Amino acid sequence: MKPRLCIAMLALATLAVAGCGGTAQTTESRIALPLWQRVLQGGDMPGFVADKNPPVALDLPAFVDQAKESFVRITPEGAVRELTADGFRGAMITTQQLVGKKPIVASAVIQLGSSAQAEKAMAWAYTDSTSPCPDVCNVDIEPFDVPGLPGAKGVRRSRDEDTGGSGPNDPFEAFEIQFTDGPFLYDVLTLDARPGDVAKEDVIPAAKAIYKRVAGSPPLAR
């Protein structure tokens, strides 16, 4: 093959991969990130400040123990079974608190065995998030869209001050967004908030900030 023809074909191949509808990712997006860079960072959610204690990597029992307060119907034992089947590799949880107020936002990442296993884990976790509370019938559950974040699902759970019915009657409002990228499942959840303390419009940009940082990033080499 003539040298000029070789150069031309090489140039066309490069364009096909790197541009004009190609699917190759940038060098930055392929950088492997540790778990601590896959949770909320300072500035991701304006008005919230990070916990003074840096997050630590969690094994399966430690993760379930920390996350169990957010479970609705699934039991800790059930979560262990599901995550084991989904190839659990590790997890991390970090929290930030609204300055001068009670609300907390929790950010979690779970590394599973594969992309398919991460999607499976999100499926059962989202089903749990949208389930009615056991023995309590006065909680409103409202799924919501998360525009600009591929495959993400959101849910709002709330109880008004004058709500009747059985169970507790303390008012609250919680927003949760879940999404996957590769073998990772991400979750952003507000806690301890009364209605109006935190808006859905606060939580969506925070989840999108995480996605922008982690999209396409592979796991660290083991």
N, C-alpha and C positions, 0 to 999 in steps of 0.2 A: 504494500500500500504506500502511496506517495506521502511524503512528510506533511504537505499542506492539507491533504485529505484527512490524515490522522488528527491533525490539530483541530480541523473543523468539526470532526465527529466528537472529539473530546469536549469541545466547547458546547456542542449541542447536548451532550449527555449531562454536563454540569448544569446547564440551564434547566433541563428536565427535572433534575433532582432538587436544585436549590431555589427555583423560581417558577413563574408562569404556571401556577397550579400544582407544583410539586408538594410533597408532604414532609420533606426533610425539616427537622427542627434546627433552630439556631444552636450555636455552641453553648450559649448560656443556659438554654432550656434543657440541655442534656447533662448539666452538672448535677452530680449526686448530692443531695442535701441530707443532713442529719435530722433526726426527729425534732430537735428543739427549734429548727428553722421552719418547721411545718405547722407550727401553732401560732396563735396571735402574737405579734410583736408590738413593741411600743409604737404608738401612732396609728396602728391599724384600725382602732376604734376610738375616735376622738372623745375626750372626756373621761376615759377609763385609764387607770394606772395599773401596771403589772404588780403581781404579788412580789414581795421582797425576796422570797425563797425561789431560786431558779428551779424550773421543772426538772424532774429526773426520769430516766427511762424506767418503764414499768413492765414487770413480767405479767403473766395472765392473772394470777390470783390478786396481785396488787392493783392492777387496772380495774378488775371487776369490783374490788372492795371500794375503790374511790368513786367508781361510776354508778354504783348500785342505787344511790339516792335518786338518780334520774330515770330509773327503770319504772315502767308503768305496770305491766303485767308479767313480763318475763322475770324469772327468779335469778339470783346470782348463779345458782347451779345450772340453770338453763342457758345463761349467757356463756358460762364456761364451756358447756357442751357445744354450743353453736360456734364460738370463736375457735375452739380446738378443731372442729370440722372444717373451718374456713382457713386453716393454716396460720394461726396467730404467730407473729414473729416478734412483736414488741409494740409498745404504745407510750404515749405521753399525754399528760393533761396539764394545762396551765390556766390560771385564773387572773382576771383583772377586775377591779372594782371602780364603780362610778364615783368620781371625786365628791366627797362630802355627803354621799348618800349610800343606801344599803345595797342596791342592785349589783350583782356580780355577773360577769360573762365568763363562761368556761369554754375553753378551746381544746379539743382532743384530736389526736391522730392515732390511727391503728394501722400497723403494717400487717397485711394478710399474705397468704401464699401466692396469690396471682390476681390479675385484674378481675377475672370471673369470680373469685372468692371474695374480693372486696365488694363487688356488686351484690353478691348473695348476702353478705353481712349487712350491707345497707338496706336490703329488702326487708330482712326481719327486724332490724333496728327501727326502720321507719314505720313498719306495721305496729311495733310496740309504742312508738311515739304518738301514733294516731288512734290508739286504743282507749276506750273509756276506762277510768280508774276503777279498780275493784271496789264494790260496795259504795261507790260515790256516783251520784247521777247529776251533779250540779256543775260540771266542768264543760265549757264549750270548747270544741276541737275544730279548728279551721285550717285545712291545708292552704298553702299559698305558693304561687309561682316565684321563681328566683331568676329574673331575666338577666341574661349575660353570663350565666354560670352553667355550663353544659351538664345536663343530667341531674342538677341539684333539685332537692325537694325541701320545702319549708312547711312548718306547722306552727300554728299559734294555739296555745292552750290558755284559757282564762276563766276566771270566776268573778262576777260582779259582787259588790258589797251587799246588795239586797237580794241575792239569789236564794231561792228556797231549795227544798229537797233535802235528801239525807246527806250525811257527811259533814266535813268542816265547812264553815261559811266565811273564812278569811279571804278577802279579795286578792287576786294575783293575776299576773299576765306574763307568760313566758313565750319566747320565740326560739325556734330551733331550725338550723339549716344543716343538711347533710349532703355531701357529695363525695364522689370517688375520683381518683386519678391514678391510673396504673394500679398497683397492688395496695394502695392506701385508701382508707376511709377517713374522711374529715367530718368533724361535728362542731358547730358553734351553738351554744345554748345560753340563754339568759336565765338567771336565778334570783329569787328573793325580790322580785320587782312587783310593785303594785301597779294597777292599770294606769298607763300613761307615763310611767317612769322611763321606759325605754321603748322606742318605736321600731317597727319592722324596718323602716328606712335607715336605722342605725346599724342593724344587724347585717343586712344584705351587703353593704359596702365592705364590712369587716370580712365576711366570707369571701368576697371577691378579691380582697387584698391578699388573702392566703392563697387563693387559686392562682392569681397572677404570679406569685412567687414560686409556687411548686409545680405548675403545669409542665408535664413532660419530664420532670426530674426523676431519675431512677433511684432505687434504694442504694445505700452505701454498700460497698463490697463487704461481704462477711469474712 
